[in-house]
Amino acid sequence: MRRSSSEVAKLYEMLRSHSAMEYVDPLLEAIRAGERQVDADGLHALAHWLATMAPDREVVKVAIGLLGCVRGYEDMEVLLTLGSHEEFTVFVAVALRNTIAKPDRVLWRLAQSVDGWGRIQTVERLRDTSDPEIKGWLLRDGYRNSVMDEYLAYTCAMAGEAHVALATDAIDHELFVGVGGIIDALIVGGPAESIRDYEHAQVTVERYVRHSRSLARTPRDLTTLKQIEQLLEEDDRTGGERTGHRFHAEVGARLVQEIREIAARPGWRAIVETDLLSNDDRDFHAAAHAARWCDVDPWPHHLRRIEDGRADWYWAMQTDHRDRAAAVVELAERKIDLAKVATGPSGALGLGPDYAMHSAIDFIVQDLRRFPGLGDRLIEAALRSPVIRNRNMALNALAAWPRELWSDRQLLLERCRDDEPDPNVRRRFENLLAGKPLDEA
């Protein structure tokens, strides 16, 4: 079949105009089952050409799948290059597994080239690995991703055998930090398995705390230990009410005592204060989190970071002091171009870097409900924002204030109601003006 033939052009248009996910699996199954007689060499040449030359993503996805059916190992470098693009990663992972007898090492290379959903999907395919080097990577770094570490914490704890890796008398600091991050994510839980699902939770935590005596040295380490302490105290409070894997009472009591002794060591305060000056976001936020256990106030540092151009608006508003909230509002009125926020309502979700100012408004206005009368210029801008969430947050704040604090803006609110394109938000405007609960039908 010539690449310039009308048949190829017709095939290309069909591939381009349909989602690969709709049909690629049945197509590949039919080819593997021999239901359709195919020229393997010709199919390989076509798939390679499409994978390397096609400008359309859906076509490339199908081409990747086809390479996985016909000698995909010959095209491993092409596949790995394509797989470094998150949209193609899962297709490449499947293709590699289909064509390589022992794919773990190649999948590992692929996982290291991505950090979002591609990493999540690829690491899940390494859950049965027996390669000790890969196991070590899963514990040290493999669970980290730009979506949520919680998605991979359980997989990496089990596949990497965290409880076994910690069994030795001495471990390297990278392993200690990595397992600490896994424990953090398991305690948080959420979209995937949590510490309650982890059958080796008790022995892993015991061994982690033991190694903490010599290796705990950063605010992040301190936070992990204190989160373990809170987990153990919760187990003690709830008794038999908690489902899933629990800690034996005597083990929990001993570990709590050990953690308190480690946390009481002199020097933690100085470490936290030093990292609160760090320009590294991960180090700073770890120190801000740990500050509560060292009697250190991180709030002035959040305000400083906003002045320096960092988006710490949410954290700066985590205060019960009106004067501090007022300082954040004053800073926002200086740093945010409110006219560029109040461009008129639309159905925008407000995602991405183009909506950085709108996100800042969101983080501030959502807490203004606790400070009646404060930040009315920000609320007015939010009411005229194209981002639905901004408008809803502004309405939430006004609904929590005494009516006399916003009654002089009734004409503005009526105009906003009349211009509102979203029926649910319009109903909330109407309810506010009528003195009803915002979400009343």
NORJODA-V974946 format. One record per backbone hydrogen bond with DSSP energy under -1.0 kcal/mol. CO is the residue of the C=O (numbers start at 1). NH is the residue of the N-H. E is the energy in kcal/mol with one decimal. If there is no record, write none. Layout:
co & nh & e
CO & NH & E
CO & NH & E
This chain:
co & nh & e
2 & 5 & -1.7
5 & 9 & -1.9
6 & 10 & -2.3
7 & 11 & -2.6
8 & 12 & -3.0
9 & 13 & -2.1
10 & 14 & -2.0
11 & 15 & -2.5
12 & 16 & -2.7
13 & 17 & -1.7
19 & 22 & -1.5
20 & 23 & -1.2
20 & 24 & -2.6
23 & 27 & -2.2
24 & 28 & -2.5
25 & 29 & -2.5
26 & 30 & -2.2
27 & 31 & -1.9
28 & 32 & -2.7
29 & 33 & -2.2
30 & 35 & -2.1
39 & 43 & -3.3
40 & 44 & -2.5
41 & 45 & -2.4
42 & 46 & -2.3
43 & 47 & -2.9
44 & 48 & -2.8
45 & 49 & -2.2
46 & 50 & -2.7
47 & 51 & -2.7
48 & 52 & -1.9
49 & 53 & -2.1
50 & 54 & -1.9
56 & 60 & -1.9
57 & 61 & -2.3
58 & 62 & -1.7
59 & 63 & -2.4
60 & 64 & -2.5
61 & 65 & -1.9
62 & 66 & -2.4
63 & 67 & -2.4
64 & 68 & -1.5
66 & 69 & -1.4
66 & 70 & -1.5
71 & 74 & -1.7
72 & 75 & -1.4
73 & 76 & -1.2
75 & 79 & -2.8
76 & 80 & -2.8
77 & 81 & -2.1
78 & 82 & -2.4
79 & 83 & -2.9
82 & 85 & -1.9
85 & 88 & -2.2
88 & 92 & -2.3
89 & 93 & -2.8
90 & 94 & -2.1
91 & 95 & -2.2
92 & 96 & -2.8
93 & 97 & -2.0
94 & 98 & -1.8
95 & 99 & -1.0
96 & 100 & -1.7
103 & 107 & -2.9
104 & 108 & -2.3
105 & 109 & -1.9
106 & 110 & -2.3
107 & 111 & -2.9
108 & 112 & -2.0
110 & 113 & -1.2
115 & 146 & -3.9
116 & 120 & -2.0
117 & 121 & -2.9
118 & 122 & -2.0
119 & 123 & -3.2
120 & 124 & -1.8
123 & 126 & -2.1
126 & 129 & -1.8
131 & 135 & -2.5
132 & 136 & -2.1
133 & 137 & -1.8
134 & 138 & -2.7
135 & 139 & -1.6
136 & 140 & -2.0
137 & 141 & -3.2
137 & 142 & -3.0
141 & 144 & -1.6
148 & 151 & -1.6
149 & 152 & -1.4
149 & 153 & -1.4
152 & 156 & -2.8
153 & 157 & -2.4
154 & 158 & -2.5
155 & 159 & -3.1
156 & 160 & -2.3
157 & 162 & -2.2
161 & 165 & -2.5
162 & 166 & -1.9
164 & 167 & -1.6
172 & 176 & -1.9
173 & 177 & -2.8
174 & 178 & -2.5
175 & 179 & -2.8
176 & 180 & -2.0
177 & 181 & -2.1
178 & 182 & -1.9
179 & 183 & -2.7
180 & 184 & -2.5
181 & 185 & -2.3
182 & 186 & -2.5
183 & 187 & -2.4
184 & 188 & -2.2
185 & 189 & -2.5
186 & 195 & -2.4
194 & 197 & -1.6
196 & 245 & -3.0
198 & 201 & -1.7
200 & 204 & -2.4
201 & 205 & -2.6
202 & 206 & -2.7
203 & 207 & -2.2
204 & 208 & -2.3
205 & 209 & -2.7
206 & 210 & -2.0
207 & 211 & -2.2
208 & 212 & -1.6
211 & 214 & -1.1
211 & 215 & -2.1
212 & 216 & -1.7
218 & 222 & -2.1
219 & 223 & -2.5
220 & 224 & -2.1
221 & 225 & -2.2
222 & 226 & -2.4
223 & 227 & -2.3
224 & 228 & -2.2
225 & 229 & -2.3
226 & 230 & -2.3
227 & 231 & -2.2
228 & 232 & -2.6
229 & 233 & -2.4
230 & 234 & -2.1
231 & 235 & -2.2
232 & 236 & -2.0
233 & 237 & -2.2
234 & 238 & -2.8
235 & 239 & -1.3
238 & 241 & -2.3
248 & 252 & -2.9
249 & 253 & -2.4
250 & 254 & -1.8
251 & 255 & -2.5
252 & 256 & -2.4
253 & 257 & -1.8
254 & 258 & -2.2
255 & 259 & -2.8
256 & 260 & -2.3
257 & 261 & -1.9
258 & 262 & -2.1
259 & 263 & -2.8
260 & 264 & -1.3
262 & 265 & -1.3
265 & 268 & -1.0
267 & 271 & -1.9
268 & 272 & -2.6
269 & 273 & -2.7
270 & 274 & -2.1
271 & 275 & -2.1
272 & 276 & -1.6
274 & 277 & -1.4
275 & 278 & -1.4
280 & 284 & -2.8
281 & 285 & -2.7
282 & 286 & -1.9
283 & 287 & -2.1
284 & 288 & -2.7
285 & 289 & -2.0
286 & 290 & -2.1
287 & 291 & -1.4
290 & 293 & -1.7
291 & 294 & -1.8
291 & 296 & -2.0
298 & 302 & -1.6
299 & 303 & -2.0
300 & 304 & -2.1
301 & 305 & -2.3
302 & 306 & -1.9
303 & 307 & -2.1
304 & 308 & -1.7
305 & 310 & -3.0
306 & 309 & -1.7
310 & 312 & -1.5
312 & 316 & -2.4
313 & 317 & -1.5
315 & 318 & -1.3
317 & 319 & -2.2
321 & 325 & -2.2
322 & 326 & -2.7
323 & 327 & -1.6
324 & 328 & -1.9
325 & 329 & -2.3
326 & 330 & -2.6
327 & 331 & -2.0
328 & 332 & -2.6
329 & 333 & -2.4
330 & 334 & -1.0
331 & 335 & -2.5
332 & 336 & -2.7
336 & 338 & -1.3
338 & 342 & -2.5
341 & 343 & -1.6
348 & 388 & -1.9
352 & 355 & -1.9
353 & 356 & -1.5
355 & 359 & -2.3
356 & 360 & -2.0
357 & 361 & -2.4
358 & 362 & -2.2
359 & 363 & -2.3
360 & 364 & -1.7
361 & 365 & -3.2
362 & 366 & -2.2
364 & 367 & -1.4
365 & 368 & -1.1
367 & 370 & -1.6
368 & 371 & -1.9
371 & 374 & -2.1
375 & 379 & -2.0
376 & 380 & -2.5
377 & 381 & -2.0
378 & 382 & -2.4
379 & 383 & -2.3
382 & 385 & -1.3
384 & 344 & -3.0
386 & 348 & -1.1
387 & 391 & -1.6
388 & 392 & -2.4
389 & 393 & -2.5
390 & 394 & -2.3
391 & 395 & -2.2
392 & 396 & -2.4
393 & 397 & -2.1
394 & 398 & -2.4
395 & 399 & -2.5
396 & 400 & -1.2
402 & 405 & -2.1
403 & 406 & -1.9
403 & 407 & -1.4
406 & 409 & -2.1
407 & 410 & -1.4
409 & 413 & -2.4
410 & 414 & -2.6
411 & 415 & -2.2
412 & 416 & -2.6
413 & 417 & -2.4
414 & 418 & -2.3
415 & 419 & -1.8
422 & 426 & -2.6
423 & 427 & -2.1
424 & 428 & -1.4
425 & 429 & -2.1
426 & 430 & -2.4
427 & 431 & -2.4
428 & 432 & -2.3
429 & 433 & -2.4
430 & 434 & -1.8
431 & 436 & -2.9
432 & 435 & -1.2
437 & 440 & -1.9
